[in-house]
């Protein structure tokens, strides 16, 4: 625990690590796709608000460290929500109680510091939450929640960029000018004349603004445009809006791709493909390199390349698989066996496997050797490996399989041991009813003394479907046997990075992630902050 946490633990509310872990699982599982087509999904926000508000008020130390930890992760939604709710923290620098001579730490400053690091796109999302009217029973009144300190932090966010105009120019080149303009409006801040000029923003009050122009490509040759793109660092979306279409040659397309982030390259796949630029060997090679640098978009590549040629789909799948293996870093763990519950009412487990087994398989090094899987009810059914480790292939393998029968969660345990699996992943509601698990496993290893137990077990838990939260026999049995276990909600395994995180958590111990969060240093306000 940090010094701050040690000094204030007795005075500020704190939850146990076990409760923090439970809350973190809820948060990480539900904190997906909060925005759709740029719009806040109100229902999802309403479900998450009580969890985050609870942390902000009742475990402010963890909330502050969670915000700092989220800043280093890929999840944009987690960053936005953590910064916003931490700004409502009970640790607001006021006296511990009326008449007290000591004050609480001001952990809200963590949000003010993290805000300064956000690009205008995410800064605007946090600001829009500050202007959202909502309530949380017993914690937050029905109102807009925009504390004074956060208002000040936004003014400083803008003023610092005005004092460093190249930051504004960079935002405009990145296509974020409109986002910054919205931040000005929502904070009731008037831009300086220079800032308005840089952002290309005409003022309604009639103030004369000499708009800074973006490069004029109309009178340039294609070769000149390609060279200029390398100098300007324009967002490819901005560049495509101002470059005459007839001047976009292969050299220009390659320069555009050079300026793409990994995610942008995937998003622009259709454009590069439709115009034939991916047929150019150098551009195709660069495109593959860019994809390996992507983060969140890698898990949407099937959708974004849905109308691609089969050859391109295969190439993209190979690149995605390589990227997932690199991110997962699971090669040291070894072999994985996926156990899928097909007992009565477990059609959801089969659907999960259709959708996400490919993600799990692609995280494994050489899945043709190191991945195994099967279905179980009262009997186990080992499945042959699909022809390819793609979603389509897993759908094909499971097509026509239905749920029914009783539940023997370890019906495939011997198959997994025969394969030499190091990690067993169980997709189940844990409604086991075929003998005592730990007794049967102990007997198996007594009869096979040279066969090791799995290094770790991950339970993708579906017991919420039957309102059977007390069904924990699988996890309890393996823990009793000394096998590390990680229990995750199905929604937590939507991305390869989350699969990797779950397996690593199982091996290191579930509470390791709480230790990692609490050991994340809290950022300080930048040195320039008091003077802006």
C-alpha positions in Angstrom: 0.0 0.0 0.0 1.2 3.5 -0.8 2.2 6.0 1.9 -1.1 7.9 1.2 -3.1 4.8 1.7 -1.2 3.9 4.9 -1.7 7.4 6.4 -5.4 7.6 5.7 -6.5 4.0 6.0 -7.9 4.5 9.4 -9.8 7.6 8.5 -11.0 6.9 4.9 -13.4 4.1 4.0 -11.7 1.1 2.4 -13.0 -2.3 1.2 -11.3 -5.6 1.6 -9.1 -6.8 -1.3 -11.7 -9.6 -1.9 -14.5 -7.0 -2.3 -12.3 -4.9 -4.5 -11.6 -7.9 -6.7 -15.3 -8.6 -7.0 -16.0 -5.0 -7.9 -13.1 -4.9 -10.4 -14.5 -8.0 -12.1 -17.9 -6.4 -12.4 -16.3 -3.2 -13.7 -13.9 -4.8 -16.2 -16.6 -7.2 -17.4 -19.3 -4.5 -18.0 -17.0 -1.7 -19.1 -17.1 -2.6 -22.7 -18.6 -0.7 -25.7 -20.0 2.1 -23.5 -20.1 4.2 -26.7 -21.7 3.2 -30.0 -21.1 5.4 -33.0 -19.8 8.0 -30.7 -22.9 8.1 -28.5 -23.1 7.2 -24.8 -25.2 4.0 -24.3 -27.3 5.3 -21.4 -28.4 1.8 -20.2 -24.8 0.7 -19.8 -23.8 3.9 -18.1 -26.8 3.5 -15.7 -25.6 0.0 -14.8 -22.0 1.1 -14.2 -22.7 4.4 -12.3 -23.6 2.7 -9.0 -20.4 0.6 -9.0 -18.1 3.6 -9.7 -20.0 5.9 -7.4 -19.7 3.3 -4.6 -16.0 3.2 -5.1 -15.6 7.0 -5.2 -17.5 7.4 -1.9 -16.7 4.3 0.0 -13.2 3.2 -1.2 -11.6 6.5 -2.5 -8.1 5.2 -2.2 -8.8 2.3 -4.5 -10.7 4.5 -6.8 -7.8 6.9 -7.2 -5.4 4.0 -7.9 -7.9 2.4 -10.3 -8.0 5.7 -12.3 -4.2 5.8 -12.4 -4.0 2.1 -13.5 -6.7 2.6 -16.1 -4.7 5.4 -17.7 -2.1 2.8 -18.6 -4.6 0.3 -20.2 -6.1 0.2 -23.6 -9.8 0.5 -22.5 -10.9 4.0 -23.3 -14.2 3.5 -21.6 -12.5 2.5 -18.3 -10.3 5.7 -18.5 -13.2 8.0 -19.1 -15.4 6.5 -16.3 -12.5 6.3 -13.8 -11.4 9.9 -14.3 -15.0 11.2 -14.1 -16.0 9.3 -10.9 -12.7 9.8 -9.2 -13.4 13.6 -9.5 -16.4 12.9 -7.3 -14.3 11.1 -4.7 -15.0 11.5 -1.0 -11.3 12.2 -0.5 -11.8 15.9 -1.5 -9.4 17.7 0.8 -12.0 18.8 3.3 -11.9 18.1 7.0 -12.6 14.5 8.1 -15.5 15.8 10.1 -16.9 19.0 11.3 -14.4 20.7 13.7 -11.5 18.3 12.7 -8.1 19.9 12.5 -6.9 17.4 9.8 -8.1 17.1 6.2 -8.7 14.2 4.0 -6.2 13.9 1.1 -7.4 15.5 -2.1 -7.5 12.4 -4.3 -9.7 14.3 -6.8 -6.5 15.8 -8.0 -5.6 12.5 -9.6 -8.5 13.1 -12.1 -7.3 16.7 -12.7 -3.8 15.4 -13.5 -5.0 12.6 -15.7 -7.3 14.9 -17.6 -4.3 16.9 -18.9 -3.0 13.7 -20.6 -6.2 13.0 -22.5 -6.6 13.8 -26.2 -9.5 16.1 -27.0 -11.7 13.1 -28.0 -11.6 11.5 -24.6 -11.4 14.8 -22.7 -14.7 15.7 -24.3 -16.3 12.4 -23.3 -15.4 13.0 -19.6 -16.8 16.6 -20.0 -20.0 15.3 -21.4 -20.4 13.0 -18.4 -20.0 16.1 -16.2 -23.0 17.6 -18.0 -25.1 14.4 -17.7 -27.9 14.5 -15.2 -28.2 11.3 -13.2 -28.5 9.9 -9.7 -27.3 7.0 -7.7 -29.5 6.0 -4.7 -28.0 7.0 -1.4 -24.8 8.3 -3.0 -25.5 11.0 -5.7 -28.5 13.3 -6.1 -30.3 13.7 -9.4 -28.2 16.4 -10.9 -25.2 17.2 -13.1 -22.0 16.4 -11.3 -19.3 18.9 -12.3 -17.3 19.9 -9.2 -15.4 23.2 -9.1 -12.0 21.5 -9.2 -12.9 19.7 -12.4 -14.2 23.0 -14.0 -10.8 24.5 -13.1 -9.0 21.5 -14.6 -10.8 22.0 -17.9 -10.0 25.7 -18.1 -6.3 24.9 -17.5 -6.5 22.1 -20.1 -7.5 24.7 -22.7 -5.3 27.5 -21.4 -2.2 25.3 -21.5 -2.9 24.4 -25.1 -3.3 28.1 -25.9 0.1 28.8 -24.4 1.5 25.9 -26.5 -0.2 26.5 -29.9 1.5 23.6 -31.6 -0.7 21.4 -29.4 -3.7 23.0 -31.0 -2.2 22.6 -34.5 -1.6 19.0 -33.8 -5.2 18.5 -32.7 -6.5 20.1 -35.8 -4.2 18.0 -38.0 -5.5 14.9 -36.1 -9.1 15.9 -37.0 -9.9 16.9 -33.4 -10.6 20.6 -34.0 -14.4 20.1 -33.5 -13.9 18.2 -30.3 -11.8 21.1 -28.9 -14.4 23.6 -30.0 -17.1 21.6 -28.0 -14.8 21.7 -24.9 -14.6 25.4 -25.2 -18.4 25.7 -25.5 -19.2 23.3 -22.6 -16.8 25.1 -20.3 -18.1 28.5 -21.4 -14.5 29.5 -22.3 -13.8 31.9 -25.1 -10.9 31.0 -27.3 -8.1 33.5 -28.0 -8.0 34.9 -31.5 -4.9 32.8 -32.2 -6.5 29.7 -31.0 -9.6 30.3 -33.1 -7.4 30.9 -36.1 -5.5 27.6 -35.5 -8.7 25.6 -35.0 -10.3 27.1 -38.1 -13.2 28.4 -36.0 -15.1 31.5 -37.1 -16.6 33.4 -34.1 -20.2 34.3 -34.0 -19.5 37.6 -32.2 -18.0 39.0 -35.4 -14.4 39.0 -34.2 -12.3 39.0 -37.3 -10.2 35.7 -37.4 -7.5 35.0 -39.9 -8.0 31.3 -40.2 -4.8 29.2 -40.4 -5.1 27.1 -43.6 -4.3 23.5 -43.9 -2.0 22.6 -46.7 -3.4 23.4 -50.2 -2.8 20.2 -52.2 -4.7 21.4 -55.3 -1.6 22.9 -57.0 0.9 20.2 -55.9 2.0 17.1 -57.9 1.3 13.7 -56.3 5.1 13.4 -55.5 4.9 16.8 -53.7 1.8 15.7 -51.8 3.5 12.5 -50.6 6.5 14.4 -49.4 4.4 17.1 -47.7 2.3 14.4 -45.9 5.5 13.1 -44.3 6.2 16.6 -43.0 2.8 17.7 -41.9 1.8 14.6 -39.9 -1.9 15.0 -40.8 -4.4 12.5 -39.7 -5.2 10.3 -42.7 -8.9 11.2 -42.3 -8.1 14.9 -42.5 -5.7 14.4 -45.4 -8.3 12.4 -47.4 -10.8 15.2 -47.0 -8.5 17.8 -48.6 -6.4 15.9 -51.2 -7.9 15.9 -54.7 -8.9 12.2 -55.3 -7.3 12.2 -58.8 -3.9 12.9 -57.1 -3.9 10.0 -54.8 -1.3 7.7 -56.3 0.3 4.7 -54.7 3.0 7.0 -53.4 0.4 9.2 -51.7 -1.4 6.2 -50.4 1.8 4.9 -48.9 2.5 8.3 -47.2 -1.1 8.2 -45.8 -0.6 4.7 -44.4 2.7 5.8 -42.8 0.8 8.4 -40.9 -1.9 5.9 -39.7 -1.9 4.4 -36.3 -2.5 0.7 -36.1 -6.2 1.2 -35.4 -6.6 3.8 -38.2 -5.1 1.4 -40.7 -7.7 -1.3 -39.9 -10.5 1.3 -40.0 -9.3 2.4 -43.4 -8.9 -1.1 -44.8 -11.8 -0.8 -47.1 -10.5 2.4 -48.7 -7.0 0.9 -49.3 -8.4 -2.3 -50.6 -11.2 -0.7 -52.8 -8.6 1.5 -54.5 -6.3 -1.4 -55.2 -3.4 -0.1 -53.0 -3.1 -3.3 -51.1 -2.1 -5.0 -54.3 1.1 -3.0 -54.1 3.7 -5.1 -52.4 5.3 -2.4 -50.3 1.9 -1.0 -49.2 0.6 -4.4 -48.3 3.7 -5.1 -46.2 3.4 -1.8 -44.5 -0.3 -2.4 -43.8 0.6 -5.7 -42.1 3.2 -4.0 -39.9 0.6 -1.3 -39.0 -1.9 -3.9 -37.9 0.6 -5.4 -35.5 0.7 -2.0 -33.8 -3.0 -1.8 -33.3 -4.8 -2.1 -30.0 -8.6 -2.2 -29.6 -9.4 -2.4 -33.4 -7.6 -5.8 -33.8 -10.6 -7.5 -32.2 -12.9 -5.9 -34.8 -11.0 -6.9 -37.8 -13.6 -9.5 -38.9 -16.3 -6.9 -39.1 -14.1 -4.2 -40.7 -12.9 -6.6 -43.4 -16.2 -8.4 -43.9 -16.3 -7.7 -47.6 -12.7 -8.4 -48.2 -11.4 -11.0 -50.7 -10.8 -14.4 -49.2 -7.1 -14.1 -49.6 -7.1 -10.8 -47.7 -9.2 -12.3 -45.0 -6.7 -15.1 -44.5 -3.9 -12.6 -44.4 -5.7 -10.4 -41.9 -6.5 -13.4 -39.7 -2.8 -14.4 -39.7 -1.7 -10.9 -38.7 -4.4 -10.7 -36.0 -3.3 -14.1 -34.6 0.3 -13.0 -34.5 -0.7 -9.8 -32.8 -2.9 -11.6 -30.2 -0.1 -14.0 -29.4 2.3 -11.1 -28.9 -0.1 -9.3 -26.6 -1.1 -12.3 -24.7 2.5 -13.5 -24.1 1.1 -16.9 -23.2 3.7 -19.0 -25.0 5.5 -19.6 -21.7 2.3 -21.0 -20.1 2.0 -23.7 -22.7 -1.1 -25.7 -23.6 -4.7 -24.8 -23.1 -7.8 -27.0 -22.9 -11.3 -25.4 -23.3 -14.1 -27.3 -21.5 -17.6 -26.2 -22.7 -20.7 -27.1 -20.6 -23.5 -28.4 -22.8 -25.7 -29.6 -20.0 -29.4 -28.5 -19.8 -29.9 -24.7 -20.1 -26.3 -24.1 -21.2 -26.8 -23.1 -24.8 -25.2 -19.9 -23.8 -21.9 -21.7 -23.3 -22.0 -23.1 -26.8 -22.7 -19.6 -28.2 -19.8 -18.3 -26.2 -17.5 -20.9 -27.7 -18.7 -20.1 -31.2 -18.0 -16.4 -30.7 -14.9 -16.4 -28.6 -13.1 -19.8 -28.8 -11.1 -18.4 -31.7 -9.8 -15.5 -29.4 -8.6 -18.1 -26.9 -7.0 -20.3 -29.5 -5.3 -17.4 -31.2 -3.7 -16.4 -27.9 -2.0 -19.8 -27.7 1.4 -20.4 -29.4 1.0 -23.0 -32.2 -2.7 -23.8 -31.4 -2.6 -26.8 -33.7 -0.4 -28.4 -31.1 -1.2 -26.5 -27.9 -5.0 -26.0 -28.0 -7.6 -28.7 -27.2 -11.3 -28.5 -26.5 -14.5 -30.4 -25.9 -18.1 -30.5 -24.8 -19.5 -32.0 -21.6 -22.7 -32.9 -19.9 -22.7 -36.1 -17.9 -20.3 -37.3 -20.5 -17.3 -35.7 -22.2 -16.9 -35.2 -26.0 -13.5 -34.3 -27.3 -13.7 -32.2 -30.4 -11.3 -32.3 -33.3 -9.5 -29.0 -34.0 -11.2 -26.8 -36.5 -9.5 -26.5 -39.9 -8.5 -22.9 -39.1 -8.6 -20.9 -35.8 -11.2 -18.4 -37.0 -14.7 -17.6 -35.7 -16.2 -19.1 -38.8 -14.4 -22.4 -38.3 -15.5 -22.6 -34.6 -19.1 -21.9 -35.7 -18.8 -24.7 -38.2 -17.4 -27.1 -35.6 -20.2 -26.4 -33.1 -23.1 -26.0 -35.6 -26.0 -28.3 -34.6 -24.6 -28.9 -31.1 -27.4 -28.4 -28.4 -27.5 -28.4 -24.7 -29.1 -31.2 -22.6 -28.4 -33.7 -19.9 -26.8 -33.6 -16.4 -23.5 -32.0 -15.5 -20.1 -33.6 -15.0 -17.7 -30.6 -15.1 -14.6 -32.8 -15.1 -15.8 -35.3 -17.7 -12.9 -34.1 -19.9 -10.3 -33.8 -17.2 -8.5 -36.9 -18.2 -8.5 -35.7 -21.9 -6.9 -32.4 -20.8 -4.2 -34.2 -18.8 -3.5 -36.6 -21.6 -3.0 -33.6 -23.9 -0.7 -32.1 -21.3 -2.7 -29.0 -20.8 -1.2 -26.4 -18.5 -4.3 -24.2 -18.3 -7.9 -25.5 -18.2 -10.6 -23.0 -19.1 -14.2 -24.0 -18.0 -17.2 -22.3 -19.6 -19.9 -23.4 -17.2 -22.6 -22.4 -14.7 -20.8 -24.7 -12.2 -24.0 -26.7 -11.7 -22.0 -30.0 -11.2 -24.0 -33.0 -10.1 -21.9 -36.1 -10.8 -19.8 -36.9 -7.8 -17.3 -34.8 -5.7 -14.8 -33.0 -8.0 -11.8 -32.8 -5.7 -12.2 -36.4 -4.6 -12.3 -37.7 -8.2 -9.3 -35.5 -9.2 -7.3 -36.8 -6.3 -8.1 -40.4 -7.2 -7.1 -39.7 -10.8 -3.7 -38.4 -9.8 -3.2 -41.2 -7.3 -3.7 -43.6 -10.2 -1.5 -41.5 -12.5 1.3 -40.2 -10.2 3.4 -38.8 -13.0 0.7 -36.6 -14.5 0.7 -33.0 -13.1 -2.4 -31.0 -12.2 -3.1 -27.9 -14.3 -1.0 -24.9 -13.5 -4.1 -22.7 -13.5 -7.8 -22.9 -14.1 -10.0 -20.1 -15.5 -13.8 -20.4 -14.9 -15.9 -18.4 -17.4 -18.9 -18.2 -15.0 -22.5 -18.6 -16.2 -24.2 -19.3 -12.9 -26.0 -15.9 -13.1 -28.2 -17.4 -15.7 -29.9 -19.7 -13.2 -29.6 -17.2 -10.3 -27.4 -19.8 -8.8 -24.6 -17.6 -7.4 -24.0 -20.2 -4.7 -22.8 -22.8 -7.3 -19.1 -22.5 -7.0 -18.1 -26.1 -6.9 -15.6 -26.0 -9.8 -13.6 -23.0 -8.4 -13.8 -24.2 -4.8 -12.7 -27.8 -5.7 -9.6 -26.6 -7.6 -8.6 -24.1 -4.9 -9.0 -27.0 -2.4 -6.5 -28.9 -4.5 -4.1 -26.0 -4.5 -4.6 -25.0 -8.2 -4.8 -21.2 -8.8 -8.2 -20.2 -10.1 -9.5 -17.1 -11.8 -13.3 -16.6 -12.2 -14.5 -14.2 -14.9 -17.8 -13.0 -16.3 -18.3 -14.1 -19.9 -18.4 -10.4 -21.0 -14.8 -10.1 -19.7 -13.4 -12.2 -22.6 -14.4 -10.1 -25.5 -10.8 -9.2 -26.4 -7.6 -11.1 -26.6 -5.9 -8.9 -24.0 -8.6 -9.8 -21.5 -8.1 -13.5 -22.1 -4.4 -13.1 -21.4 -5.1 -11.0 -18.3 -7.5 -13.7 -17.0 -4.9 -16.5 -17.5 -2.1 -14.5 -15.9 -4.4 -13.6 -13.0 -5.1 -17.2 -12.4 -1.4 -18.1 -12.3 -0.3 -15.2 -10.2 -3.4 -15.4 -8.0 -6.5 -13.3 -8.5 -5.6 -10.7 -5.9 -2.4 -9.9 -8.0 -4.4 -7.5 -10.1 -5.6 -5.7 -7.0 -1.9 -5.4 -5.9 -1.0 -4.2 -9.4 -3.7 -1.5 -9.2 -2.8 -0.4 -5.7 0.9 -0.2 -6.6 0.2 2.1 -9.6 1.7 5.5 -8.6 -0.8 8.3 -8.3 0.0 11.1 -10.8 0.8 14.6 -9.6 -0.5 17.8 -11.1 2.0 19.0 -13.7 4.4 21.7 -12.6 2.8 24.3 -14.9 -0.6 23.7 -13.3 -0.6 26.4 -10.6 0.6 29.1 -13.0 -1.9 28.6 -15.9 
